[in-house]
């Protein structure tokens, strides 16, 4: 499923990327290329989040979007509730290249700030921006498979695309707007 990012969502993503670029640069020094590269990386990630926001809106799913300061690490990208009313933290993992075929979550992040649901998306660098929703996984999927790899920057839990669930299958598991 592909989602086209409208101008309003694109502006939200760019505003956040500009605001947070110095903070992101200070925290993530493994991204090369100076502040503009950090800003572009943050912008891409935020576009992925905006695609999930649009997915929730299109499917009438109740959600709360993260409003954490740009100077703090967020606890989630979105909050949603399941049908029993349990609050679930959502994280969006955005990739930009066709050879990216894995969804990664840092082991440290999983321990310190775990999420419940991880959406994996692919951003295409076209205008208007398009994002493909590749699938989703539960925290329990990462832990059950328990595949940890280190590609030069910390240990990551890894799920391959074939291990992701179809995003259409989660719609009926989440609370709708009334």
N, C-alpha and C positions, 0 to 999 in steps of 0.2 A: 504494500500500500504506500503510495506517495502522497505527500502533503506539500502544497505550494505555500510558501511563507508570504503573507500579505505585507503591505508597507508598514502598517501599524506594528505588527510583531517584529518586523525587521528593525524598525526604529527602537523598540524596546531593547532588543538584543544589542544594537550598536551603542545606545546610551549607556548600558551597563558595562560593555567592554571598554569604552573610553573612561568611564568613572573608575573602573577597577584595575586598569592596566598596570599602574605602579605597584599596587598591592600584589597582584598576580605575579609580576616580575620578581618581587622580593621573595615570594614564597616558592616559586617554581623556576629555579635558575637552570633547570635542565632544558628549557626552551631557549634556543639560540636566536639571535637576530635583534636584540634590543626591544625597546618598548613597543614599537609598531608590530613586531612579530607576536609579542605576548597579547597585545590587543586583538590581533587577528585570530589567534588561537582561542581566546575567550569568546570572541564574536561567533566563531564557528560552533563552539559548545553551546552558547546561548541560543543560536538558531535551532539546534537540535532540541533544546528544551521547549522552544516556542512551537515546534512541530507537535510535541506531545501535548502542550496546552491546547492547540487546535484540535487534536484528536479527542481530547476530553470534551471540548466544547461541541464538536460535531456529533459526539455520541451521548451528549447530555449527562455526562458524568460529573458529579460534584467533586470539586477540588479546591485546595488552597495552594496558591503559588508562594514559594519562598520569598520572604522580604528581608532576609538577613542583610546587614550592612555589607558593602563591598570590601570592608576591611576585616571581615570575619569569614572563616570557613563555614559554609552552610551545613546544616544538619540533614537537609533534604532538598530536592528540587520542587517537589509537590507533596502534599498530603491528600490522600483519598481515604475513603472508608469502604470496607467490604460490606456485604449484605447483613452481617451480624452487628455492624456498627464499630468494628475494630478499626482504629486509625492506622494507616499504612504509610510508611515513608517511601517515596519514589525517587530514584536516581536515574538520570538520563546519560547514557554513554554515546557520545557522538564521534563518528569516524569520517574521514574525508577521502580515503583512497580505496580503489577497487581491490587491492591486495590485502587490505585489512579484513581479516576473516575471523577475528576473535573479539570477544567482549572481555575486558579486563576490569578487575576491581582489586585495588591494593589490599594486601592482607592486613596491613596496619589500619587502613580505613574500615575494613570489615569488622575489625575488633573494636575500634574506638568510636566509630560513627556508623554503625550498620544501617542499611536500608532494608526494606522488605521486598520491594519490586525494583528490578533494573530493566529499563527499556534500552535497547540497542538500536541506533539509527545511523543512517549514512547521509551526509550532507553532500549535495552536488553543487559545484561552483558554477552555477548558471544564474542568470537573472530572468525572471524572479527566482529566488532560491527555492530549490526543491529538496525535500528530505524524505528518504525512504525509511519506513518503519520496518526494521528487519525482524524484530521479535522482542520477547521479554523473557525474564527468568526471575524466579523467586530467590531470595537469599539461600534458602534450603537447597536449591539446585547447585549453587556454587559449592556449598559445604558438602553435599552428597558426592559430587564428582571429585571434589578435593584435588583438583589439578592446579599445582602452583608452579609458576615459571618466573624466571628472572632474566629479563633481556637487557640488563645493564643498569636498571634503575629500580631497586626494591623488588620484593616478591609480590606477585600478582596471582590472584585466582583467575583461571582462564576457562571460558566456555567458547566452544566453536559454534559457528552459525547454525549448524545442524542440530545443536542441542538447545537452541532457543525455541520458545513456544510462539505460536501465531498470535499476533496482537488482537485479532478478532475474538480469540477465546477468552480474553480477560474482561471484555465489555460487560457480560452478564454477571460477573463476579463482584462488580463495584456498584456502589450506590449511585442512583440517578438523581438529578435535580427534581424537586417536586413542583 
